[in-house]
């Protein structure tokens, strides 16, 4: 059974996630306010950040950076791309 949320990223009601995708308070906020579609957008953006910045998600400082970018992506001014990033065609 699906549930709908008023997605903060898309700006309209959309299908919500089945469970919190991240631990803690941030994960709960995402569960309550972010749609499946917006979560997929984040996963693509996160992959780009990991590749461009050569991050290792098991490293605490890299994980902290990604968490901050996730917060900005959904609840702030948005997560930016590195200056050197060139989108694939």
N, C-alpha and C positions, 0 to 999 in steps of 0.2 A: 504494500500500500504506500503510495507516494504522499508526500506532504509538500506544501508550498510555503515559500518564504518571500518576504518583500526584500528582494536582493539589493544590497547597498551598492554593489558594483554595476549591475545592469540597470538599476533604477526602476524596476518593475517586478511584479510577482512572477515567480518561476519555481520550478521543481527544486526542492531542497535536498540536502545531503541526507543519507540514511543514518549516519552517526558522526560524531565529532571527528574531524580528520587530523586533529592535532591535540596534544595533551594540554591540560590546564585551562585557564581563563580565556586565553586567546582562541583555543580550539572550540570552546563553548560559544563564544561570540560568533565565530565563523559558522558553526552549526546553526545558530539561530538567525543569522543575517545574510548568508551567502548561498547562492544557488549552485547546483551541480555544474551548470555551464560556466559560471564564474570561477569555480574551483578548478575546472579544467584549464581555464585561461591562466590561472596562477601557476599550475603545474608546468605549463609551457614556458611561462616567464621565468620560473625558478630554474628550469633546465638551462635556459639561456644564461642566467646569472652564474650558475655553477660552471658552465663551460667557459664563458668569457672571463670570469675572474679566477678560474681554475681552483674552485673551492672543493673542500673535502667535507661533506656533511657530518662526518663523525667527529671532526675537530670542533671543540666548544666555541672558538671564536667565529668560525665559519657558520656554525649552526645559529649562533646569536645574530650574526649579520643577516642570515636568511629570515630569521624570525622578525627582525626589524623591518625588512623589506616586505614581508607578508603583511605586517601591520599597516604599513604605508599603502600597499597595493589595495587593500580592502577598505581601510578606515581613515586613510590620510589623503595626501595629495597625489598618491600613486607612486609606484616604484619606477625609477628611471632606468634606462638602458645605459651601458657603458659608452663613453664617447666614441670608442673605436668600433663599436658594434655595427656590422653591416648585415641587414636582414637578407636571408636567402631569397632568391627570385623564384 
